[in-house]
Amino acid sequence: MAVTSVSELDDETVRSMSVAAVFPDFGGKINSIDFHRTSDLLVTAGDDDSVRLYDIVNAKLLKTTYHKKHGADRICFTHHPSSVVCSSKYNLETGESLRYLSMYDNRCLRYFKGHKERFEKLSFHALISMMNLFHSANVCRFYISCRIVSLCMSPINDSFMSGSLDHSVRIWDLRVNACQLYCSQPPLFQS
């Protein structure tokens, strides 16, 4: 079958496709997958806190690592075929919601801190005095790290982008653990 661009996909082309490989090693929920840009590799983040690396040409599992402390939620390859960026599911209060991982030796190369959600909690006096409900002295503010919902690696350099439930998009550099660019939008709907 000839290579078809995504814009040329039609019903007939899709119906002619078939399953090329099945990876039977894991039957649980997959939170996220990513294909390497230049190598024939696939990485998955599973609900069992695993990160799995596959050779897609030979339908072979190459490596499995477990991340019980932080979990594995969203994942994307970096430029190197054995390095990934992974978002955390647990322990978000530490602020380390993104990790740069080496699949080669199962090491965390860097933590990225930044996505936080602000909550406001009313003090006791604010509950009693409704007139001063919005006075800043009566409000305690605290921040917790927020869940990452999207990750994307730049095809041209070592930067990547993350989107979070804190209504922000951040651009990071793999070489620096601080956010390089921040964009935030207030939520359209609040409950």
Legacy VTK file of the C-alpha trace (Angstrom):
# vtk DataFile Version 3.0
C-alpha trace
ASCII
DATASET POLYDATA
POINTS 191 float
0.000 0.000 0.000
1.347 3.447 -0.873
2.127 5.942 1.868
-0.796 8.306 2.348
-0.692 11.656 4.102
-3.121 12.257 6.952
-5.016 14.786 4.854
-5.644 12.066 2.247
-7.145 9.529 4.655
-10.631 8.522 3.665
-13.012 5.738 4.706
-11.623 3.257 2.199
-8.024 3.778 3.326
-8.904 3.448 7.002
-10.954 0.278 6.366
-8.017 -1.277 4.507
-5.743 -0.888 7.545
-5.108 -3.800 9.882
-3.346 -4.508 13.156
0.393 -4.777 12.529
1.556 -5.733 16.032
0.156 -6.613 19.436
2.115 -6.091 22.638
0.611 -8.638 25.057
2.932 -7.919 28.016
0.547 -5.474 29.735
-3.215 -5.676 29.961
-3.840 -2.622 32.130
-4.721 0.979 31.389
-2.273 3.035 29.337
-2.284 6.716 30.357
-0.155 8.020 27.503
1.917 6.895 24.496
4.513 8.524 22.275
6.407 7.463 19.165
10.019 8.524 18.800
10.498 11.026 15.991
13.368 9.219 14.214
13.715 5.752 15.784
11.218 2.897 15.564
10.366 3.144 19.249
7.213 3.543 21.301
7.007 4.533 24.971
3.958 4.104 27.221
3.023 5.315 30.701
0.797 2.775 32.428
-1.679 2.964 35.279
0.549 0.520 37.203
3.177 3.329 37.417
5.265 1.721 34.687
7.087 3.218 31.742
7.543 0.719 28.913
9.826 1.066 25.905
8.982 -0.945 22.766
10.693 -1.744 19.471
7.754 -1.296 17.082
9.385 -2.961 14.077
9.913 -6.258 15.906
6.935 -5.868 18.285
9.252 -6.379 21.244
9.269 -4.945 24.761
12.761 -3.539 25.351
12.539 -2.197 28.898
10.120 -1.629 31.763
10.768 0.765 34.634
8.504 1.427 37.616
7.933 4.783 39.253
5.951 4.020 42.412
6.849 7.258 44.240
5.518 9.683 41.604
3.622 7.439 39.177
3.556 7.807 35.395
0.831 9.857 33.752
1.783 11.745 30.545
4.943 10.858 28.634
6.940 12.007 25.626
10.302 11.171 24.097
13.140 13.657 24.076
15.499 13.659 21.092
17.476 10.790 22.578
15.755 7.405 22.095
16.344 6.314 25.702
15.227 9.539 27.414
11.682 10.664 28.160
9.812 13.413 29.981
7.111 12.033 32.272
4.487 13.745 34.419
3.669 12.579 37.935
0.408 11.130 39.237
1.287 11.146 42.959
3.091 13.346 45.487
2.160 16.448 43.531
2.505 18.559 46.686
6.316 18.434 46.312
5.947 20.448 43.116
7.974 17.927 41.119
5.243 17.272 38.606
7.599 16.678 35.643
10.619 14.386 35.443
13.328 13.918 32.812
14.064 10.171 32.874
16.788 7.980 31.438
15.357 4.637 30.328
18.911 3.339 29.846
19.797 3.274 33.549
16.411 4.076 35.163
17.559 7.419 36.590
15.784 10.709 37.060
18.023 13.247 35.335
16.067 16.322 36.407
12.870 17.439 38.149
10.860 20.341 36.787
8.784 22.414 39.206
6.242 25.000 38.237
2.661 23.956 37.589
0.679 24.982 40.645
-2.952 25.629 41.351
-4.029 28.302 43.789
-6.753 27.571 46.282
-8.227 30.075 48.674
-9.423 29.040 52.073
-11.468 31.369 54.235
-10.300 32.027 57.788
-12.573 31.685 60.804
-13.067 35.471 61.030
-14.173 35.653 57.405
-16.917 33.142 58.073
-18.184 35.195 60.991
-17.882 38.597 59.367
-19.541 38.375 55.956
-18.835 42.061 55.353
-15.104 41.361 55.261
-15.420 38.178 53.244
-13.120 39.348 50.461
-10.691 41.354 52.584
-7.195 40.001 51.929
-6.354 39.744 55.649
-9.086 37.145 56.029
-7.943 34.859 53.234
-5.210 32.251 53.433
-3.664 31.314 50.101
-1.787 28.120 49.451
-0.529 26.351 46.376
-0.343 22.726 45.370
1.177 21.203 42.289
-1.323 20.529 39.552
-1.823 17.596 37.191
-0.167 17.787 33.770
-2.529 16.916 30.908
-0.305 17.458 27.869
3.392 17.109 26.948
5.096 17.871 23.646
8.793 17.895 22.691
10.154 20.488 20.285
11.432 18.917 17.043
14.251 21.470 16.712
15.807 21.950 20.179
15.853 20.732 23.794
12.694 22.537 24.823
9.348 20.950 25.588
5.901 22.231 26.407
3.503 21.173 29.151
-0.148 22.002 29.713
-1.787 21.648 33.107
-5.103 21.833 34.928
-3.784 25.052 36.490
-4.815 26.677 33.167
-1.235 27.307 32.100
1.113 26.261 29.342
4.822 26.249 30.142
7.895 25.915 27.982
10.896 24.183 29.541
14.484 23.454 28.559
15.806 19.964 29.367
19.077 21.521 30.571
17.430 23.825 33.152
14.881 22.840 35.789
13.181 26.268 35.822
10.334 27.197 33.512
11.522 29.246 30.518
8.187 30.681 29.372
4.794 30.797 31.033
1.364 31.501 29.572
-1.817 31.415 31.627
-5.479 31.947 30.913
-8.220 32.145 33.538
-10.749 29.311 33.260
-13.766 29.942 31.059
-16.081 28.155 33.476
-15.680 27.794 37.220
-17.689 25.464 39.380
LINES 1 192
191 0 1 2 3 4 5 6 7 8 9 10 11 12 13 14 15 16 17 18 19 20 21 22 23 24 25 26 27 28 29 30 31 32 33 34 35 36 37 38 39 40 41 42 43 44 45 46 47 48 49 50 51 52 53 54 55 56 57 58 59 60 61 62 63 64 65 66 67 68 69 70 71 72 73 74 75 76 77 78 79 80 81 82 83 84 85 86 87 88 89 90 91 92 93 94 95 96 97 98 99 100 101 102 103 104 105 106 107 108 109 110 111 112 113 114 115 116 117 118 119 120 121 122 123 124 125 126 127 128 129 130 131 132 133 134 135 136 137 138 139 140 141 142 143 144 145 146 147 148 149 150 151 152 153 154 155 156 157 158 159 160 161 162 163 164 165 166 167 168 169 170 171 172 173 174 175 176 177 178 179 180 181 182 183 184 185 186 187 188 189 190
